[in-house]
Amino acid sequence: VGSSGVALVKKLGAGVKNLKEGDRVIPTKPGLGTWREEGVLASSDVAAIPESLKLEQAATLWSGPFTAHRILTDYKPQNAIIINGAETAAGQSLVQMASAKNLKSVCIVSAGLPSFAPVVEGLKYLGAEIVVDEDFPTASLEALIQDIGKIGLAVNISGAKSGKFMAKVVGGEKSTVTVEGQATGSNLGSAFSLVDWMRKASAAEKAKMIEDIAEMHVSGELITLSRTV
């Protein structure tokens, strides 16, 4: 069970060319199983990580950075994005990566968070322009958004009641993506599945994604995440 984690290569089978003993690796096969202390794995199911990545950074790549990187790379939004479930690992990664691309972020977080003020402060520190919760009046949010300009993409992470509002803001479902496995109660626009992407992507594509994210960590554009900032 599990896809998040870091392992150390201790021995290699005959013919393995993409790894060496002592490499730190992460799973690239969904559900490879990380709730264990050791294992015998196919070299094609893992990827070496750069030495610049700290263990805690590498161990959380699956929990948010991978999804954020793929959405911003594949959908190429312009000017700004709007996100619900912004307090999640995927949401926090999106805010930071969008900021690195000079994109503004409008964030909607779950209603009833036990520590709303620190969440707002944290997301703004990461680069968010606007942070409200699900209970914030939509008319008031629309007024705030006018100062942002055109929003190019809605990212539906939590689903809930804000999904349809976000689709309206971006002009319809054609500019909306729902993160499969996280959004509940509202499947809008196209669906993004990290599991499907990882199954179909080449080793070179996965390596490029890991390298891109590692560079963001080193530069300080991406920091290690916590669920509620």
Secondary structure in CASP SS format (residue, H / E / C, confidence):
PFRMAT SS
TARGET T0000
AUTHOR 0000-0000-0000
METHOD secondary structure of the structure
MODEL  1
V C 1.00
G C 1.00
S C 1.00
S C 1.00
G C 1.00
V C 1.00
A E 1.00
L E 1.00
V C 1.00
K C 1.00
K C 1.00
L C 1.00
G C 1.00
A C 1.00
G C 1.00
V C 1.00
K C 1.00
N C 1.00
L C 1.00
K C 1.00
E C 1.00
G C 1.00
D C 1.00
R E 1.00
V E 1.00
I E 1.00
P E 1.00
T C 1.00
K C 1.00
P C 1.00
G C 1.00
L C 1.00
G C 1.00
T C 1.00
W C 1.00
R C 1.00
E C 1.00
E C 1.00
G C 1.00
V C 1.00
L C 1.00
A C 1.00
S H 1.00
S H 1.00
D H 1.00
V E 1.00
A E 1.00
A E 1.00
I C 1.00
P C 1.00
E C 1.00
S C 1.00
L C 1.00
K C 1.00
L H 1.00
E H 1.00
Q H 1.00
A H 1.00
A H 1.00
T C 1.00
L C 1.00
W C 1.00
S C 1.00
G C 1.00
P H 1.00
F H 1.00
T H 1.00
A H 1.00
H H 1.00
R H 1.00
I H 1.00
L H 1.00
T H 1.00
D H 1.00
Y H 1.00
K C 1.00
P C 1.00
Q C 1.00
N C 1.00
A E 1.00
I E 1.00
I E 1.00
I E 1.00
N E 1.00
G C 1.00
A C 1.00
E C 1.00
T C 1.00
A H 1.00
A H 1.00
G H 1.00
Q H 1.00
S H 1.00
L H 1.00
V H 1.00
Q H 1.00
M H 1.00
A H 1.00
S H 1.00
A H 1.00
K C 1.00
N C 1.00
L C 1.00
K E 1.00
S E 1.00
V E 1.00
C E 1.00
I E 1.00
V E 1.00
S C 1.00
A C 1.00
G C 1.00
L C 1.00
P C 1.00
S C 1.00
F H 1.00
A H 1.00
P H 1.00
V H 1.00
V H 1.00
E H 1.00
G H 1.00
L H 1.00
K H 1.00
Y H 1.00
L H 1.00
G C 1.00
A C 1.00
E C 1.00
I E 1.00
V E 1.00
V E 1.00
D E 1.00
E C 1.00
D C 1.00
F C 1.00
P C 1.00
T H 1.00
A H 1.00
S H 1.00
L H 1.00
E H 1.00
A H 1.00
L H 1.00
I H 1.00
Q C 1.00
D C 1.00
I C 1.00
G C 1.00
K C 1.00
I C 1.00
G C 1.00
L E 1.00
A E 1.00
V E 1.00
N E 1.00
I C 1.00
S C 1.00
G E 1.00
A C 1.00
K C 1.00
S H 1.00
G H 1.00
K H 1.00
F H 1.00
M H 1.00
A H 1.00
K H 1.00
V H 1.00
V C 1.00
G C 1.00
G C 1.00
E H 1.00
K H 1.00
S H 1.00
T E 1.00
V E 1.00
T E 1.00
V E 1.00
E C 1.00
G C 1.00
Q C 1.00
A C 1.00
T E 1.00
G C 1.00
S C 1.00
N C 1.00
L C 1.00
G C 1.00
S E 1.00
A E 1.00
F E 1.00
S C 1.00
L H 1.00
V H 1.00
D H 1.00
W H 1.00
M H 1.00
R H 1.00
K H 1.00
A C 1.00
S C 1.00
A H 1.00
A H 1.00
E H 1.00
K H 1.00
A H 1.00
K H 1.00
M H 1.00
I H 1.00
E H 1.00
D H 1.00
I H 1.00
A H 1.00
E H 1.00
M H 1.00
H H 1.00
V H 1.00
S H 1.00
G C 1.00
E C 1.00
L C 1.00
I C 1.00
T C 1.00
L C 1.00
S C 1.00
R C 1.00
T C 1.00
V C 1.00
END
